[in-house]
Amino acid sequence: MNARSTALSLATVAVLSACGGASSQARSREPAPARSGDVVTREELEKSSSNASLYEALRSLRPNWFRKTPTTLRPQAEGDVVVYLDQSRLGGLESLRTIFVSSVTTVRYYSPSEAQGRFGLGHLHGAIQVSTLR
């Protein structure tokens, strides 16, 4: 095998390896990385008020999560942001009042399109996913 063939073989292997890695990432079912404004960590919650309900803490830390997002197709759409607690649908924003900050590890907001992709139809104003200590 001459030097040119060896170089061509190595280049082919490198290209195929790169393609294989990209396709496995594309097939991954993991959600896209969250932007910092979309996630509230335990540390951030502890700094707010550990005795408060999650509703009050998030109202203070991320007030924009409580605004209904009008859509172009349904600007006056009924409903609320949907809250999930450890992968189970809990209810609307008022259900956050039943969760104590001290039990929460992370909270993530999903836009309406992200929520629909992750949880299905019925998320016209987005979703909030709460993960707690188990």
C-alpha positions in Angstrom: 0.0 0.0 0.0 1.5 3.3 -1.0 1.4 6.6 1.0 -1.5 8.1 -1.0 -3.7 5.0 -0.4 -2.9 5.1 3.3 -3.8 8.7 3.5 -7.0 8.2 1.6 -7.9 5.3 3.9 -7.3 7.3 7.0 -9.3 10.2 5.6 -12.2 7.8 4.9 -12.2 6.4 8.4 -12.1 9.9 9.9 -15.1 11.0 7.8 -17.1 7.8 8.6 -16.4 8.2 12.3 -17.5 11.8 12.3 -20.7 10.9 10.5 -21.4 8.0 12.8 -21.1 10.3 15.9 -23.4 12.9 14.4 -26.1 10.4 13.5 -26.1 8.9 16.9 -26.5 12.3 18.5 -29.4 13.1 16.1 -31.2 9.9 17.1 -30.9 10.8 20.8 -34.2 11.4 22.5 -32.7 13.7 25.1 -34.2 17.2 25.2 -32.2 20.0 23.9 -29.9 21.7 26.4 -31.7 24.2 28.5 -30.9 27.8 28.4 -30.1 29.3 31.8 -33.4 31.3 31.8 -35.3 28.0 31.3 -33.9 26.2 34.4 -34.0 27.0 38.1 -31.5 25.0 40.2 -31.8 23.9 43.8 -29.0 26.4 44.8 -31.0 29.3 43.2 -34.2 28.2 45.0 -32.4 28.0 48.4 -31.2 31.6 48.0 -34.8 32.7 47.4 -36.8 31.4 50.3 -36.8 27.8 51.5 -40.0 28.2 53.5 -42.1 29.5 50.6 -44.1 27.5 48.1 -42.6 26.9 44.7 -45.2 29.3 43.3 -43.9 32.2 45.3 -40.2 31.3 44.6 -40.7 31.0 40.8 -42.9 34.2 40.8 -39.9 36.0 42.2 -37.2 34.2 40.2 -38.8 33.8 36.8 -41.9 36.0 36.5 -42.0 35.6 32.7 -42.9 31.9 33.2 -46.3 33.0 34.5 -47.2 35.0 31.4 -49.4 33.3 28.9 -47.7 33.2 25.5 -50.1 34.2 22.7 -49.9 32.1 19.6 -50.4 33.4 16.1 -53.2 30.8 15.4 -54.9 31.3 18.8 -54.0 34.7 20.4 -56.8 34.4 23.0 -56.2 30.7 23.7 -57.7 29.4 27.0 -55.7 27.4 29.4 -52.7 27.7 31.6 -49.1 26.7 31.8 -49.1 22.9 32.6 -47.1 21.7 35.6 -45.5 18.3 35.8 -44.1 16.9 39.0 -41.6 14.1 38.5 -43.0 13.2 35.1 -46.7 13.2 36.2 -49.1 15.9 35.1 -50.0 17.9 38.2 -52.2 20.8 36.9 -51.9 24.5 36.2 -49.7 27.1 37.8 -51.8 27.1 41.1 -50.6 23.6 41.7 -47.1 25.0 42.3 -48.5 26.3 45.7 -48.6 22.7 46.9 -44.9 22.1 46.4 -42.4 23.2 49.0 -39.1 24.6 47.8 -37.1 22.4 50.1 -38.2 19.3 48.2 -37.2 20.5 44.7 -34.0 19.8 42.9 -34.6 21.5 39.5 -37.4 23.3 37.7 -37.5 23.7 33.9 -39.7 25.7 31.7 -40.7 24.5 28.2 -42.0 26.9 25.6 -45.3 25.8 23.9 -43.6 24.2 21.0 -41.0 22.4 23.3 -43.8 21.3 25.6 -45.9 19.9 22.7 -42.8 18.0 21.4 -42.1 16.5 24.9 -45.5 16.0 26.4 -47.9 16.1 23.5 -50.8 18.3 22.6 -52.5 20.7 25.1 -49.6 22.9 26.0 -50.6 26.2 24.4 -48.8 28.2 27.1 -45.9 25.9 27.8 -45.1 23.6 30.6 -43.1 23.6 33.8 -41.4 20.4 34.9 -40.5 20.1 38.6 -38.0 17.4 39.7 -38.0 16.6 43.4 -35.8 14.7 45.9 -36.9 11.0 45.8 
